[in-house]
């Protein structure tokens, strides 16, 4: 059975994704708000995909999350990494695009993405 780990602070988005993916597709899901536990959760659930949310401000910003993704890439090579990033911050977008080109992440989505789009993106990575 496929599993997905959501590492994010936006509870409403996480809960909507959990409901959509569990109900419609029967996936095993984990929602984690402690970013330091991302690697442990990915291993615990043998996750095929992880969605990591970068905050617009604060210590869980794009730079932090890209460092986390680099670490996760080494720890869990087979897990596909999707970064959720702000769409109004040109520097964050540039960092995210560079990370995708460098292979530190597999894909990215913007905050404004709908639940249907996020669901489709996750399913496409499985």
Contact map, one row per residue, 1 for C-alpha under 8 A:
111000000000000000000000001100000000000000000000000000000000000000000000000000000000000000000000000000000000000000000000000000
111100000000000000000000001100000000000000000011000000000000000000000000000000000000000000000000000000000000000000000000000001
111110000000000000000000001111000000000000001111100000000000000000000000000000000000000000000000000000000000000000000000000000
011111000000000000000000001111000000000001001011111000000000000000000000000000000000000000000000000000000000000000000000000000
001111100000000000000000000011110000010011001010111000000000000000000000000000000000000000000000000000000000000000000000000000
000111110000010000000000000011110000000000000000011100000000000000000000000000000000000000000000000000000000000000000000000000
000011111000000000000000000000111110010000000000011110000000000000000000000000000000000000000000000000000000000000000000000000
000001111110010000000000000000111110000000000000001111000000000000000000000000000000000000000000000000000000000000000000000000
000000111110000000000000000000001000000000000000000010000000000000000000000000000000000000000000000000000000000000000000000000
000000011111110000000000000000000000000000000000000000000000000000000000000000000000000000000000000000000000000000000000000000
000000011111111000000000000000000000000000000000000000000000000000000000000000000000000000000000000000000000000000000000000000
000000000111111100000000000000000000000000000000000000000000000000000000000000000000000000000000000000000000000000000000000000
000000000111111110000000000000000000000000000000000000000000000000000000000000000000000000000000000000000000000000100000000000
000001010111111111000000000000100000000000000000000000000000000000000000000000000000000000000000000000000000000000000000000000
000000000011111111100000000000000000000000000000000000000000000000000000000000000000000000000000000000000000000000000000000000
000000000001111111110000000000000000000000000000000000000000000000000000000000000000000000000000000000000000000000100000000000
000000000000111111111000000000000000000000000000000000000000000000000000000000000000000000000000000000000000000000100110000000
000000000000011111111100000010100000000000000000000000000000000000000000000000000000000000000000000000000000000000000000000000
000000000000001111111110000000000000000000000000000000000000000000000000000000000000000000000000000000000000000000000000000000
000000000000000111111111100000000000000000000000000000000000000000000000000000000000000000000000000000000000000000000010000000
000000000000000011111111111010000000000000000000000000000000000000000000000000000000000000000000000000000000000000000010000000
000000000000000001111111111110000000000000000000000000000000000000000000000000000000000000000000000000000000000000000000000000
000000000000000000111111110000000000000000000000000000000000000000000000000000000000000000000000000000000000000000000000000000
000000000000000000011111110000000000000000000000000000000000000000000000000000000000000000000000000000000000000000000000000000
000000000000000000011111111000000000000000000000000000000000000000000000000000000000000000000000000000000000000000000000000000
000000000000000000001111111100000000000000000000000000000000000000000000000000000000000000000000000000000000000000000000000000
111100000000000000001100111110000000000000000000000000000000000000000000000000000000000000000000000000000000000000000000000000
111100000000000000000100011111000000000000001000000000000000000000000000000000000000000000000000000000000000000000000000000000
001111000000000001001100001111100000000000000000000000000000000000000000000000000000000000000000000000000000000000000000000000
001111000000000000000000000111110000000010001000000000000000000000000000000000000000000000000000000000000000000000000000000000
000011110000010001000000000011111000000000000000000000000000000000000000000000000000000000000000000000000000000000000000000000
000011110000000000000000000001111110110010000000000000000000000000000000000000000000000000000000000000000000000000000000000000
000000111000000000000000000000111110000000000000000000000000000000000000000000000000000000000000000000000000000000000000000000
000000110000000000000000000000011111110000000000000000000000000000000000000000000000000000000000000000000000000000000000000000
000000110000000000000000000000011111110000000000000000000000000000000000000000000000000000000000000000000000000000000000000000
000000000000000000000000000000000111111000000000000000000000000000000000000000000000000000000000000000000000000000000000000000
000000000000000000000000000000010111111110000000000000000000000000000000000000000000000000000000000000000000000000000000000000
000010100000000000000000000000010111111111000000000000000000000000000001000000000000000000000000000000000000000000000000000000
000000000000000000000000000000000001111111100000000000000000000000000001001100000000000000000000000000000000000000000000000000
000000000000000000000000000000000000111111110000000000000000000000000000000000000000000000000000000000000000000000000000000000
000010000000000000000000000001010000111111111110000000000000000000000000000000000000000000000000000000000000000000000000000000
000110000000000000000000000000000000011111111110010000000000000000000000000100100000000000000000000000000000000000000000000000
000000000000000000000000000000000000001111111110000000000000000000000000000100000000000000000000000000000000000000000000000000
000000000000000000000000000000000000000111111110000000000000000000000000000000000000000000000000000000000000000000000000000000
001110000000000000000000000101000000000011111110000000000000000000000000000000000000000000000000000000000000000000000000000000
001000000000000000000000000000000000000011111111000000000000000000000000000000000000000000000000000000000000000000000000000000
011110000000000000000000000000000000000011111111110000000000000000000000000000100000000000000000000000000000000000000000000000
011100000000000000000000000000000000000000000111110000000000000000000000000001110000000000000000000000000000000000000000000011
001110000000000000000000000000000000000000000011111000000000000000000000000000111100000000000000000000000000000000000000010011
000111100000000000000000000000000000000001000011111100000000000000000000000000111100000000000000000000000000000000000000000000
000111110000000000000000000000000000000000000000111110000000000000000000000000001111000000000000000000000000000000000000000000
000001110000000000000000000000000000000000000000011111000000000010000000000000001111000000000000000000000000000000000000000000
000000111000000000000000000000000000000000000000001111100000000010000000000000000011100000000000000000000000000000000000000000
000000010000000000000000000000000000000000000000000111110001110110000000000000000011110000000000000000000000000000000000000000
000000000000000000000000000000000000000000000000000011111111110000000000000000000000110000000000000000000000000000000000000000
000000000000000000000000000000000000000000000000000001111100110000000000000000000000110000000000000000000000000000000000000000
000000000000000000000000000000000000000000000000000000111111100000000000000000000000000000000000000000000000000000000000000000
000000000000000000000000000000000000000000000000000000111111100000000000000000000000000000000000000000000000000000000000000000
000000000000000000000000000000000000000000000000000000101111100100000000000000000000000000000000000000000000000000000000000000
000000000000000000000000000000000000000000000000000001101111111110000000000000000000000000000000000000000000000000000000000000
000000000000000000000000000000000000000000000000000001111111111110000000000000000000000000000000000000000000000000000000000000
000000000000000000000000000000000000000000000000000001110001111111000000000000000000100000010011000000000000000000000000000000
000000000000000000000000000000000000000000000000000000000001111111100000000000000000000000010010000000000000000000000000000000
000000000000000000000000000000000000000000000000000001000011111111110000000000000000000000000000000000000000000000000000000000
000000000000000000000000000000000000000000000000000111000001111111111000000000000010000000000000000000000000000000000000000000
000000000000000000000000000000000000000000000000000000000000011111111100000000000000000000000001001000011000000000000000000000
000000000000000000000000000000000000000000000000000000000000001111111110000000000000000000000000000000000000000000000000000000
000000000000000000000000000000000000000000000000000000000000000111111111000000000000000000000000000000000000000000000000000000
000000000000000000000000000000000000000000000000000000000000000011111111100000001000000000000000000000011000000000000000000000
000000000000000000000000000000000000000000000000000000000000000001111111110000000000000000000000000000011000000000000000000000
000000000000000000000000000000000000000000000000000000000000000000111111111000000000000000000000000000000000000000000000000000
000000000000000000000000000000000000011000000000000000000000000000011111111110000000000000000000000000000000000000000000000000
000000000000000000000000000000000000000000000000000000000000000000001111111110101000000000000000000000011000000000000000000000
000000000000000000000000000000000000000000000000000000000000000000000111111110000000000000000000000000000000000000000000000000
000000000000000000000000000000000000001000000000000000000000000000000011111110000000000000000000000000000000000000000000000000
000000000000000000000000000000000000001001100000000000000000000000000001111111100000000000000000000000000000000000000000000000
000000000000000000000000000000000000000000000000000000000000000000000001111111110000000000000000000000000000000000000000000000
000000000000000000000000000000000000000000000001000000000000000000000000000111110000000000000000000000000000000000000000000000
000000000000000000000000000000000000000001000011110000000000000000000000100111111000000000000000000000000000000000000000000000
000000000000000000000000000000000000000000000001110000000000000000000000000011111100000000000000000000001100000000000000000010
000000000000000000000000000000000000000000000000111100000000000000001000100000111110000000000000000000001110000000000000000000
000000000000000000000000000000000000000000000000111100000000000000000000000000011111000000000000000000001111100000000000000000
000000000000000000000000000000000000000000000000001111000000000010000000000000001111100000000001000000001011100000000000000000
000000000000000000000000000000000000000000000000001111000000000000000000000000000111110000000000000000000001111000000000000000
000000000000000000000000000000000000000000000000000011110000010000000000000000000011111000011001000000000001111000000000000000
000000000000000000000000000000000000000000000000000001110000000000000000000000000001111110011000000000000000011000000000000000
000000000000000000000000000000000000000000000000000000000000000000000000000000000000111111001000000000000000011100000000000000
000000000000000000000000000000000000000000000000000000000000000000000000000000000000011111000000000000000000000000000000000000
000000000000000000000000000000000000000000000000000000000000000000000000000000000000011111111000000000000000000000000000000000
000000000000000000000000000000000000000000000000000000000000000000000000000000000000001111111100000000000000000000000000000000
000000000000000000000000000000000000000000000000000000000000000000000000000000000000000011111110000000000000000000000000000000
000000000000000000000000000000000000000000000000000000000000011000000000000000000000110011111111000000000000000000000000000000
000000000000000000000000000000000000000000000000000000000000000000000000000000000000111011111111100000000000000000000000000000
000000000000000000000000000000000000000000000000000000000000000000000000000000000000000001111111110000000000000000000000000000
000000000000000000000000000000000000000000000000000000000000011000000000000000000000000000111111111000000000000000000000000000
000000000000000000000000000000000000000000000000000000000000010001000000000000000010100000011111111100000001000000000000000000
000000000000000000000000000000000000000000000000000000000000000000000000000000000000000000001111111110000000000000000000000000
000000000000000000000000000000000000000000000000000000000000000000000000000000000000000000000111111111000000000000000000000000
000000000000000000000000000000000000000000000000000000000000000001000000000000000000000000000011111111111000000000000000000000
000000000000000000000000000000000000000000000000000000000000000000000000000000000000000000000001111111111111000000000000000000
000000000000000000000000000000000000000000000000000000000000000000000000000000000000000000000000111111110000000000000000000000
000000000000000000000000000000000000000000000000000000000000000000000000000000000000000000000000011111111000000000000000000000
000000000000000000000000000000000000000000000000000000000000000000000000000000000000000000000000001111111100000000000000000000
000000000000000000000000000000000000000000000000000000000000000001001100100000000000000000000000001111111100000000000000000000
000000000000000000000000000000000000000000000000000000000000000001001100100000011110000000000000001101111111000000000000000000
000000000000000000000000000000000000000000000000000000000000000000000000000000011100000000000000000100111111000000000000000000
000000000000000000000000000000000000000000000000000000000000000000000000000000001110000000000000000100001111100000000000000000
000000000000000000000000000000000000000000000000000000000000000000000000000000000111100000000001000100001111110000000000000000
000000000000000000000000000000000000000000000000000000000000000000000000000000000111100000000000000000000011111010000100000000
000000000000000000000000000000000000000000000000000000000000000000000000000000000001111000000000000000000001111110000000000000
000000000000000000000000000000000000000000000000000000000000000000000000000000000001111000000000000000000000111110000000000000
000000000000000000000000000000000000000000000000000000000000000000000000000000000000001000000000000000000000011111000000000000
000000000000000000000000000000000000000000000000000000000000000000000000000000000000000000000000000000000000111111101100000000
000000000000000000000000000000000000000000000000000000000000000000000000000000000000000000000000000000000000000111111100000000
000000000000100110000000000000000000000000000000000000000000000000000000000000000000000000000000000000000000000011111110000000
000000000000000000000000000000000000000000000000000000000000000000000000000000000000000000000000000000000000000001111111000000
000000000000000000000000000000000000000000000000000000000000000000000000000000000000000000000000000000000000000011111111100000
000000000000000010000000000000000000000000000000000000000000000000000000000000000000000000000000000000000000100011111111110000
000000000000000010011000000000000000000000000000000000000000000000000000000000000000000000000000000000000000000000111111111000
000000000000000000000000000000000000000000000000000000000000000000000000000000000000000000000000000000000000000000011111111100
000000000000000000000000000000000000000000000000000000000000000000000000000000000000000000000000000000000000000000001111111110
000000000000000000000000000000000000000000000000100000000000000000000000000000000000000000000000000000000000000000000111111111
000000000000000000000000000000000000000000000000000000000000000000000000000000000000000000000000000000000000000000000011111111
000000000000000000000000000000000000000000000000000000000000000000000000000000000000000000000000000000000000000000000001111111
000000000000000000000000000000000000000000000001100000000000000000000000000000010000000000000000000000000000000000000000111111
010000000000000000000000000000000000000000000001100000000000000000000000000000000000000000000000000000000000000000000000011111
